[in-house]
Amino acid sequence: MKTIVTFLLTGCGLLLLSFTGANTRSVNPNTGKTTTDLSITFKPDDPKPGTKILFNANSYGRGNTYIWDFGDGSESVVTTVASAGHSYSKVGTYRVRIHSNDGGIAATLVMVTN
């Protein structure tokens, strides 16, 4: 498993941390398919409570079904496109996770501030 950790210091002194764990083109023993390299990006990068955030799965494999867990206790969302929208009602740091049908897994942290 490849691990990428990204740190970003914003102009107002906030530290944003992004963690991505991605499979590195290995074969899924259950399906025989090549697994995907997968990561998550989102906009806006400084979300406020109630703001809809657009998440994108940057997939480099053959995944075509994605399960999104937004880390706030809401129900997981299944999409057949590599994006999903979500908003958070409260200030906090949320761990967003995604799984693709070919075995790709990624996670990132989203900090929602006022």
TAZI-V713257 format. One record per pair of residues at least 12 apart in sequence whose C-alpha atoms are under 6 Angstrom apart, sorted by the first residue. I is the first residue (numbers start at 0). J is the second residue. Records with the same first field share a line. If there is no record, write none. Layout:
I->J, J
//
This chain:
0->21, 22
1->20, 21
2->19, 20
3->18, 19
4->17, 18
5->17
17->107, 108
18->106, 107
19->38, 105, 106
20->105
21->36, 37, 104, 105
22->36, 103
23->36
34->101, 102, 103
35->59, 60, 103
36->58, 59
37->57, 58, 103, 105
38->56, 57, 105
39->55, 56, 57
40->54, 55
41->53, 54
46->111
47->111, 112, 113
48->87, 88, 89
49->86, 87, 88
50->86
51->85, 86
52->84, 85, 86
53->83, 84
54->82, 83, 84
55->81, 82
56->81, 82
62->99, 100, 101
63->79
64->78, 79, 99, 100
65->77, 78, 98, 99
66->97, 98
67->96, 97
68->95, 96
69->95
70->93, 94, 95
90->111, 112
91->110, 111
92->109, 110
93->108, 109
94->107, 108
95->107
//
